[in-house]
Each structure stands twice: as structure tokens, then as C-alpha cells.
């Protein structure tokens, strides 16, 4: 398995890093404090082709592969988790799902403008009483002629006040449990739709997160993604993509923690020598480096399987679990290395630590992924080939 970057991927990394250094780094502490970022960032991301980085050119994207998406997510999270989250949701959870499951008409109507960056996509699965237990959702969609009438609520939805289109999951037949869930593409301008941001978050403060409300919202039956009852299958396939981007982003957070720590170690002296000369500090730096390298390998391994169109739930789960845990530990160690200055906004490490906690929870908690990996080892779980598998890269 060859993990050497192509010239195109090297240019992508260089461009993304420059974008982060120029457009995010100078403002992120202020955006984090204010609870939102400049919306002009979206156009800049679109102009660089980042909004459809791994969507085929025929649907408005850049036609790059999954590991190119990973590179983009690494670099964006090096700037701040809010920006990687935005791309994770827009591309990983929404656009890739449309590519995999959408009809040609749906792709032309919704995917093309998203890949071009003209529209922003989001994902609506989690509810106040339904997180890891997806079947506990209460949102319903009842057929009425050529429409479905949707009632319910979603929470912890990224881009809740920003996205134009949402991939929303609801019960069309609750008696069938998982097999009674269906997926719908919802336009923000649909009557009966509303959203509300959640304030006072512990981390990812620059990102927009909140609730969605559906009150007798009529959605055309033509907006159903996949067949009726395929919603759970679509959600799980979507999470395979979303978890991959979260894992890749975690690699970027480890990178940021390591970079800031090394910089501080060269600048700070204690007991007459740079703190980098102290062995316990070196141990923390060594652990960061090990976590960074191991996480990257796990991510790129999953990405290579995705490039081949191979089911990768097991590999992506492992990458997400381990990379997010490593990132949480790296951010904590970076905070410790900075000592009292870790509490100051003069340094970014407190933001790293706050941001590192959410990915350990969302898109499958640490505990869920632990159980998944154990069940694979025990033979209780096996991946079956999905229909609607993505094509292999490069696209024709």
C-alpha cells in the first residue's frame, strides 16, 4: 500500500496550509471568543475547490480521492476544528451521501451546487432522545399524496443556521424499527422548518451548532434519498464517510498541538535550560509524535479502501476512535507543557483542549467504537457489501 503523495495532493496540502495560515490563524481566537466565523470563508473555500474536493468533476467537484479529503481535513483542523467540522458535514455526511445514493435528478439539483460551493449541505440524525441509539428517534414522515409531512426535532446539528440543504432522517413506519427509517433532502426554505443555535458550548465555539424543528413540514416524495425504509442503511454509510473526516481532522489537531508545543519548548526556560531538555516534557512530545504517525496511517489505510470502493466500517471506526483519543491526549499534554500560560488566550492550547473533546463523542462515542472493534474481533460483527457502493477512484 503506497502512501506517497501525488503532486496534486502535495499542492493541495500546500494550498490548504497557506489558506489556514492566511485566512484562519489571524482571526480564530477572536472568532472562538465571539462564537462564530466570517461567512466570507465559504466563498474562499469554494474558489479553491475545497467544497467538492472528492466529488467527481461531472457533478461540479474537483474529482480528487478520499485521501485528498483527509489531507484537507488535517490542514483545516490545524487551524480550528470548526472549519474541519464544516467540511466534514458538507462533504462527508451530505454530499458523499448524495453521490452514493441519489438519483441523477437529485444529484443535478442538490449535489452540483453543493460541490461548487454555491450551496451548503448538512446532516440531521441526532435527536434529544436519540444519539447512539438511532432507532430511538421520534421524528416522523407521513405520506400525503405526492408529499411527506415531517414532524419532529433534531439537535447538535452542525451548520444549523447556515446550511441550505439538510439530509434528514425520519420514521416512515415505526413498527419496522431500523427498517422503517427513511432519508429526505430538506430545503431550509421549506415552510414548517426552523433552526436555533446552541449557545455556551464548551468547545468548537467558532462553529454553528444547534437544533432543527419540523412542524407539519411538507417535503416532496421526490426528495426521498434512496428507497423508503433505507434510511438507517444510508445513515450508517454516511457515518463511514463522516467518521473518516473526523479521524483525519484529529490528525490535524495532534499536528497543531505538537507544533505549538515545540515552539514553546524552544522559547521557555526553567532551571537554567529550555524546557524541551526536561525528559518528562520530551516524553509528552514523543507521545504526540507517535499518536500523530499512527493516526495518520490508520486514516490513510481507511482512505485507500474507500478509494477502491471497499466496505471499510471496521477500519474507519478504528481510525476515528484512536485518532480522536490521541488528539484529546495531545491537546491535554500541550496544555500541560504550557503550564499557567495554557489558561491564557495568548496561546491556542486551551482552545485545542476544548475542541478535542467533542470528536471523542460525536459520530460514534469512544465507547461505541470500542464495542464495535471488540465485536469484530469476537466474530459477532462482519461487514456485508452495501448496494450503492461508491465507484473506485480515479473517476472516469
C-alpha positions as a printed Julia matrix, in Angstrom:
396×3 Matrix{Float64}:
   0.0     0.0     0.0
   1.64    3.25   -1.17
   1.06    6.36    0.91
   3.33    8.64   -1.1
   1.53   11.84   -2.04
   0.9    12.61   -5.67
   1.94   16.01   -6.99
  -1.71   17.01   -6.9
  -2.0    16.04   -3.23
   1.21   17.89   -2.35
  -0.21   21.01   -3.97
  -3.5    20.52   -2.13
  -1.69   20.35    1.22
   0.39   23.42    0.41
  -2.68   25.39   -0.7
  -4.77   24.32    2.28
  -1.97   25.14    4.74
  -1.48   28.57    3.2
  -5.24   29.17    3.38
  -5.27   28.27    7.07
  -2.25   30.47    7.81
  -3.67   33.46    5.93
  -7.43   33.22    6.49
  -7.96   31.39    9.78
  -4.96   31.75   12.1
  -5.05   35.58   12.35
  -8.72   35.59   13.39
  -9.52   32.31   15.11
  -9.03   33.42   18.71
 -11.48   36.27   18.12
 -13.96   34.05   16.26
 -13.77   31.47   19.03
 -14.49   34.14   21.64
 -17.36   35.64   19.62
 -18.93   32.28   18.8
 -18.88   32.44   15.0
 -16.63   32.89   11.98
 -16.74   35.22    8.98
 -19.17   33.71    6.46
 -16.99   35.0     3.64
 -14.82   31.96    4.32
 -17.32   29.82    2.39
 -16.68   31.6    -0.91
 -12.92   31.35   -0.39
 -13.22   27.61    0.25
 -15.35   27.26   -2.88
 -12.94   29.29   -5.02
 -10.17   26.86   -4.08
 -12.32   23.84   -5.0
 -12.42   22.62   -1.38
 -16.22   22.37   -1.14
 -16.28   19.48   -3.58
 -12.74   18.18   -3.25
 -13.63   14.49   -3.75
 -16.82   14.9    -5.78
 -16.47   13.92   -9.47
 -15.98   16.78  -11.89
 -19.19   15.81  -13.7
 -21.07   16.88  -10.56
 -19.19   20.11  -10.01
 -16.36   18.81   -7.81
 -12.58   18.63   -8.06
 -12.53   14.87   -8.71
  -9.84   14.05   -6.15
  -9.72   10.96   -3.93
 -10.55   10.19   -0.3
  -7.02   10.7     0.98
  -7.09   14.15   -0.6
 -10.17   14.8     1.52
  -8.18   13.57    4.53
  -5.35   15.99    3.73
  -7.81   18.88    3.54
  -9.41   17.92    6.86
  -6.0    17.64    8.56
  -4.99   21.1     7.47
  -8.33   22.74    8.29
  -8.37   21.31   11.81
  -4.83   22.51   12.29
  -6.48   25.93   12.06
  -9.57   25.09   14.09
 -11.98   22.2    14.49
 -14.91   24.4    13.42
 -13.66   24.53    9.83
 -12.95   20.82    9.56
 -16.4    20.17   11.04
 -17.99   22.34    8.37
 -16.27   20.38    5.59
 -16.96   17.04    7.32
 -20.67   17.74    7.41
 -20.93   19.39    3.99
 -18.86   16.78    2.12
 -18.56   13.66    4.29
 -22.09   13.39    5.64
 -24.16   15.16    3.0
 -22.52   15.44   -0.44
 -20.95   11.98   -0.42
 -24.31   10.53    0.59
 -25.99   12.24   -2.36
 -23.28   10.89   -4.66
 -23.7     7.37   -3.31
 -27.49    7.16   -3.0
 -29.01    9.98   -5.05
 -30.85    9.75   -8.33
 -29.4    11.63  -11.28
 -32.09   14.28  -10.85
 -31.21   14.71   -7.16
 -27.52   14.96   -7.95
 -28.1    17.68  -10.52
 -30.46   19.61   -8.26
 -28.66   19.33   -4.92
 -25.17   17.84   -5.29
 -23.87   20.02   -8.12
 -24.47   23.36   -6.34
 -23.02   21.93   -3.13
 -19.87   20.69   -4.85
 -19.41   24.08   -6.49
 -19.85   25.79   -3.13
 -22.97   27.65   -4.21
 -25.0    25.84   -1.53
 -24.06   24.35    1.85
 -25.21   20.89    2.97
 -25.76   19.5     6.49
 -26.96   16.32    8.23
 -29.87   15.77   10.62
 -29.79   12.48   12.54
 -29.3    13.13   16.28
 -32.3    13.98   18.46
 -32.69   15.0    22.12
 -33.53   11.38   22.98
 -31.66    9.6    20.19
 -27.88    9.72   19.85
 -26.01    6.43   19.71
 -29.39    4.64   19.7
 -30.61    5.8    16.29
 -33.78    3.7    16.48
 -34.92    5.82   19.45
 -35.62    8.8    17.16
 -39.14   10.24   17.26
 -39.22   12.34   14.07
 -41.88   11.04   11.68
 -42.65   11.39    7.98
 -46.2    10.56    6.91
 -47.12   10.13    3.24
 -49.77   12.52    1.94
 -50.21   12.38   -1.81
 -47.01   13.44   -3.53
 -45.52   14.71   -0.27
 -44.31   13.5     3.1
 -45.34   15.53    6.14
 -42.46   15.65    8.63
 -42.78   16.45   12.33
 -40.03   16.3    14.92
 -36.79   17.79   16.15
 -33.04   17.3    15.66
 -30.26   18.55   17.92
 -26.48   19.08   17.88
 -26.72   19.76   14.15
 -23.65   21.44   12.69
 -24.34   24.36   10.33
 -27.92   24.52   11.61
 -28.33   28.22   10.78
 -26.01   28.22    7.76
 -26.78   25.19    5.58
 -29.15   25.42    2.63
 -29.93   21.69    2.37
 -30.22   19.08    5.13
 -30.21   15.29    4.91
 -32.9    14.46    7.48
 -33.87   11.04    8.85
 -37.39   10.18   10.0
 -39.63    7.21   10.63
 -41.98    6.36    7.77
 -43.03    3.16    9.59
 -42.05    2.96   13.25
 -43.33   -0.63   13.58
 -40.36   -1.76   11.47
 -37.81   -0.12   13.82
 -34.48    0.38   11.96
 -36.07   -0.77    8.71
 -38.77    1.89    8.99
 -36.42    4.88    8.83
 -36.16    6.9     5.6
 -33.94    9.77    4.46
 -35.07   13.09    2.96
 -33.37   16.08    1.38
 -34.83   19.17    3.03
 -34.52   22.75    1.77
 -34.14   25.34    4.53
 -36.83   27.49    2.89
 -39.48   24.79    3.28
 -42.48   26.07    5.3
 -42.52   24.45    8.74
 -38.71   24.38    9.02
 -36.85   26.39   11.66
 -33.48   26.29   13.41
 -31.93   27.62   16.61
 -28.26   27.78   17.59
 -26.99   26.28   20.84
 -25.05   28.83   22.89
 -22.46   28.31   25.61
 -20.7    25.29   24.1
 -17.56   24.02   25.81
 -15.64   23.77   22.55
 -15.79   24.36   18.77
 -17.2    27.75   19.68
 -16.47   29.28   16.29
 -18.75   26.68   14.68
 -22.5    26.96   14.3
 -24.3    24.1    16.11
 -27.95   23.84   17.12
 -31.42   22.43   16.71
 -33.77   21.85   13.79
 -37.56   21.89   14.13
 -40.11   20.43   11.73
 -43.76   21.4    12.14
 -46.05   19.86    9.51
 -43.24   20.39    7.02
 -44.2    19.11    3.58
 -41.35   17.58    1.58
 -41.85   16.24   -1.97
 -41.64   12.46   -2.23
 -39.04   13.09   -4.96
 -36.75   14.36   -2.19
 -36.52   10.96   -0.54
 -32.94    9.7    -0.77
 -32.84    6.01   -1.6
 -35.91    3.84   -1.13
 -38.42    4.02    1.7
 -37.0     2.18    4.71
 -33.36    2.55    3.59
 -32.68    5.47    5.91
 -30.77    3.52    8.55
 -28.56    1.94    5.9
 -27.92    5.37    4.36
 -27.15    6.88    7.78
 -24.59    4.19    8.55
 -22.93    4.58    5.15
 -22.88    8.35    5.67
 -21.26    7.91    9.07
 -18.5     5.82    7.49
 -17.66    8.92    5.46
 -18.18   11.38    8.29
 -16.1     9.38   10.75
 -13.28    9.27    8.23
 -13.18   13.07    8.04
 -13.35   13.36   11.84
 -10.38   10.99   12.16
  -8.41   12.94    9.57
  -9.2    16.18   11.37
  -7.97   14.69   14.65
  -4.61   14.1    12.96
  -4.53   17.84   12.24
  -5.25   18.67   15.87
  -2.38   16.45   17.01
  -0.2    18.26   14.46
  -1.26   21.66   15.84
  -0.66   20.57   19.45
   2.79   19.31   18.54
   3.74   22.41   16.56
   2.71   24.79   19.35
   4.42   22.67   22.0
   7.71   22.51   20.11
   7.61   26.25   19.56
   7.01   26.86   23.26
   9.71   24.39   24.31
  12.3    26.36   22.35
  11.15   29.68   23.82
  10.61   28.8    27.5
  13.4    28.08   30.01
  13.19   26.61   33.52
  16.0    25.71   35.88
  18.5    27.28   33.51
  17.66   25.37   30.36
  14.95   25.13   27.67
  12.0    23.06   28.92
  12.47   20.78   25.93
  15.57   19.47   27.68
  13.48   18.04   30.51
  12.77   14.32   29.99
   9.12   14.39   31.11
   8.41   17.13   28.58
  10.2    15.08   25.94
   8.01   12.12   26.85
   4.88   14.16   26.13
   6.29   15.32   22.81
   7.28   11.77   21.88
   3.76   10.54   22.65
   2.31   13.27   20.45
   4.58   12.27   17.58
   3.68    8.59   17.99
  -0.03    9.39   18.08
   0.33   11.59   15.02
   2.1     8.96   12.93
  -0.13    6.06   13.99
  -3.33    8.02   13.46
  -2.25    9.12   10.0
  -1.54    5.55    8.96
  -4.96    4.39   10.19
  -6.69    7.23    8.34
  -4.86    6.68    5.06
  -5.47    2.93    5.26
  -9.21    3.57    5.53
  -8.95    6.12    2.73
  -7.27    3.64    0.43
 -10.09    1.17    1.0
 -12.59    3.9     0.22
 -10.71    4.69   -2.97
 -11.18    1.06   -4.0
 -14.91    1.13   -3.23
 -14.44   -1.47   -0.45
 -16.64   -1.54    2.67
 -14.49   -0.03    5.44
 -16.68    0.35    8.53
 -14.21   -1.56   10.7
 -11.13    0.34    9.55
 -12.82    3.74    9.68
 -14.18    3.04   13.17
 -10.69    2.16   14.41
  -9.19    5.26   12.82
 -11.86    7.53   14.31
 -11.59    6.02   17.79
  -7.81    6.05   18.02
  -7.13    9.38   16.28
  -9.67   11.23   18.42
  -8.29    9.71   21.63
  -4.74   10.59   20.57
  -5.84   14.15   19.74
  -7.53   14.58   23.12
  -4.36   13.38   24.89
  -2.08   15.52   22.69
  -4.13   18.64   23.43
  -4.05   17.86   27.16
  -0.27   17.41   27.07
   0.17   20.62   25.06
  -1.82   22.44   27.75
   0.4    20.88   30.43
   3.6    21.86   28.63
   2.42   25.47   28.51
   1.76   25.44   32.25
  -0.08   28.51   33.53
   0.09   30.07   30.06
  -2.22   27.3    28.89
  -5.0    29.26   30.57
  -4.23   32.38   28.52
  -5.75   33.32   25.17
  -2.25   34.39   24.21
  -1.72   30.72   23.31
  -4.12   28.42   21.41
  -3.69   25.26   23.51
  -6.75   25.82   25.73
  -8.83   26.02   22.54
  -7.21   22.81   21.31
  -8.18   21.05   24.53
 -11.77   22.3    24.44
 -12.14   21.38   20.78
 -10.63   17.92   21.23
 -13.43   16.63   23.46
 -16.39   16.76   21.08
 -14.91   14.4    18.43
 -14.46   11.75   21.14
 -18.25   11.85   21.5
 -19.9    12.63   18.16
 -20.23   10.27   15.18
 -19.9     7.31   17.5
 -18.65    7.72   21.05
 -15.37    6.21   22.2
 -17.45    3.52   23.91
 -19.45    2.68   20.77
 -16.25    2.24   18.74
 -14.7     0.15   21.48
 -17.68   -2.2    21.36
 -17.57   -2.31   17.56
 -13.92   -3.3    17.5
 -14.44   -5.97   20.16
 -17.37   -7.43   18.22
 -15.25   -7.64   15.07
 -12.51   -9.46   16.99
 -15.03  -11.85   18.56
 -16.74  -12.56   15.25
 -20.06  -11.1    16.39
 -19.97   -8.46   13.65
 -18.97   -8.6    10.0
 -19.27   -6.12    7.17
 -21.51   -7.06    4.3
 -21.19   -5.4     0.93
 -23.54   -2.45    0.58
 -25.54   -1.68   -2.51
 -24.91    1.79   -3.91
 -21.17    1.45   -3.27
 -19.05    4.37   -4.38
 -17.07    3.94   -7.61
 -13.35    3.46   -7.46
 -11.04    6.46   -7.97
  -9.97    7.94  -10.25
 -13.41    8.72  -11.65
 -13.97    8.31  -15.34
